[in-house]
Amino acid sequence: MKQLTNLTALIMLLLILPGCGDKKSKSAEATDPWLWLEEVDAEKSLDWAREQNRLSDEVLTVRPEFTELRERFLGVLNDRDRIIYPGITGEMSYNLWQDEKNERGLWRRMSKQDYLAGKDVWETVLDLDLLSAEEGKKWVFGGASWLGPENRYCLLWLSDGGKDESYIREFDAVAKKFVGGGFSIPESKGSAAWVDRDHILVATNYGPGTMTSSGYPAVAKLWKRGEDPANAVIMHRTDTANMGIFVNGGEVNGKQYVFLNENVGFYESSAYLLTPEGMKALDIPKDVETRGMFREAMLLYLQSDWTLSGMTYKKGTLVSFDIPSFLSGTAVVKTLYEPGERESLAGVMSTRDFIVIATMENVQGKLWIMRPSGDSWVTEAVPVPEFGTVGLAGSDDRSNDYFFAFSNPVTPSTLYYGDGKLIRPIRKQKDYFNATGVKVDQYEVASKDGTKIPYFIVYPAEMAPDCSNPTLVYAYGGFNSATRPGYSSITGIGWIEKGGVYVIANIRGGGEFGPEWHHSALKEKRQNAYDDLFAVAEDLISRKITSAERMGFYGWSNGGLLAGVAMTQRPDLWNAVVIGAPLLDMKRYNKLLAGASWMDEYGNPDVPADWEFISKYSPYQNLKTDAKYPTPLFVTSTRDDRVHPGHARKMAAKMIEMGHPVLYHETIEGGHGAASTNAQEAEMEALIFTYLNMKLGK
């Protein structure tokens, strides 16, 4: 089912929308001399960032590899032969295309039949560069929510400069223009869903008292076409101390479903269904992850054991929850997938007659089709290559068409089409880097507490165990997000092709082995994720693959926090650390933007018992003047409204004051990814890999 967005995925996308970035505690003001750098657009802060950019550019952009990498990266990002993924909506395939001529992008389409036939007959629906010029904005396309089954009208998400805050505007895909007098939601932190042609459910900023402390909407209203939103009927309200309200919906088998999630915290929410009588609470676990619908049943990924009518469904299991039976008084729940040891669910999508499930077995991708058969399900394996990642790329609930991709670190992505009877490759990405003689293996190592931590290693076949091989380690370890071994042309060009060893560490905190793998690094258990990373690094050294002088770490967002901890707790393990879009001041993270919404993951630093364990790893508070740190590269964006740029700014400033050298790069636009155009991304990645090759290369 294409249009019904996964509720949990929606929240994950919105989880770090902007919040209360101007909150300052008096104690912090009194003790933190760098607090002024949290003033995002203050001229003093921007002058500081510009000066740090200048100093870093003088080191990195003058190196010959910088220009070479930037041009090659830009060539990949602009390549007209790159895979175009299907984006199926009804009988059409939609795509956002960006290249050197269309920096903001062309939103375009062709028929699904033409797409499957390999044709190149795209029709432009909206020119984002033209719209940006007309409206004086740097528009970044954020997706569309369609009104089915006609799929003529959609709610279009647009952000200025790549922020998570978006404008939502009604668009007519036949007329190829915004609907005059249509629905229009100002720049906000919320969400919206179609109810019917003349009604939408909207959670947004309705003024004082309608936003939570995390910066999300606390109120959802039912908007009627032409009506003043101020007069719209309130359908649900939550306490402003909670995380917020999120809505979504779509047409399934001719019926329009609209859901609302009231999140108390990041992992605790109550789900509601819009009915003619109003919002009806769904009797499902508060920590469940929803994974779309199949026919009239919600698909639920259980994060804890669930006992219902005498039956216990185990955490990590995928079940179906039949909505009509629930509304009639007795919910029917069926088990679809129950993982074995070292297995977990990776993804779900629905077609007309069956469900497609991607799973991981020891972090290696598998694919299955599940067909209903009476009161049970019949499961069949879909043959896929071994030793890599299976990614679900799209499906259509009006047919049995579905798409998936496969890749591994040295095998470019191949896009496959299936219909339940056969599968066939329809697109293959070109080899963007020379992987001749490069091998991929999987090792594991015991962490500090004895837990076995797997990791993938990509290396030249002729690599000598002489401790001298430049090695880059990547990990994430948070928010139940699995890190999988896929193909990256950027990493391949910037590192693997140059003879570097690349390591993907599957540390705790992610979703590689289901909910328990995630839970084992929450809050007071956070140190487990860091110990896992250190165990992998030490294992690489003990195997004589590399040494601390030749090893670096790269982390982004939560991984940026991981990078900050790696540098401050174990500076002896690294000679380079890329700290991207990071959280670093964990004493104040809950007061910056939407940081309060992550307290289910990290804990509340304002609670003494929580601060006791947070304070042990918070990078900003654990910097020492007399320590010997590797020179880090901080990367952030002025327009990042997920993780406040003040984290990177303050950490860099504090290190400089202590006499520790740093490199720093802050882009003005680009949001959490620190880039909103191909040219910006190419430059940022060139800086990162120039730095890594400079610090770790032979």
Secondary structure, 3 states (H helix, E strand, C coil): CCCCCCHHHHHHHHCCCCCCCCCCCHHHHHHCCCHHHHCCCCHHHHHHHHHHHHHHHHHHCCCHHHHHHHHHHHHHHHCCCCCCCCCEECCEEEEEECCCCCCCCEEEEEEHHHHHCCCCCCEEEEEHHHHHHHHCCCEEEEEEEECCCCCCEEEEEEEECCCCCEEEEEEECCCCEECCCCCEEEEECCEEEEEECCEEEEECCCCCCCECCCCCECEEEEEECCCCHHHCEEEEECCCCCCEEEEEEEEECCEEEEEEEEEEECCEEEEEEEECCEEEECCCCCCCEEEEEECCEEEEECCCCEEECCEEECCCCEEEEEHHHHHHCCCCEEEEECCCCCEEEEEEEECCCCEEEEEEECCEEEEEEEEEECCEEEEEECCCCCCCEEEEEEECCCCCCEEEEEEECCEEEEEEEECCCCEEEEEECCCCCCCCCEEEEEEEEECCCCCEEEEEEEEECCCCCCCCCCEEEECCCCCCCCCCCCCCHHHHHHHHCCCCEEEEECCCCCCCCCHHHHHCCCHHHCHHHHHHHHHHHHHHHHCCCCCHHHEEEEEECHHHHHHHHHHHHCHHHCCEEEEECCCCCCCCHHHCCCHHHHHHHHCCCCCHHHHHHHCCCCCCCCCCCCCCCCCEEEEEECCCCCCCCHHHHHHHHHHHHHCCCCEEEEECCCHHHCCCCHHHHHHHHHHHHHHHHHHHCC
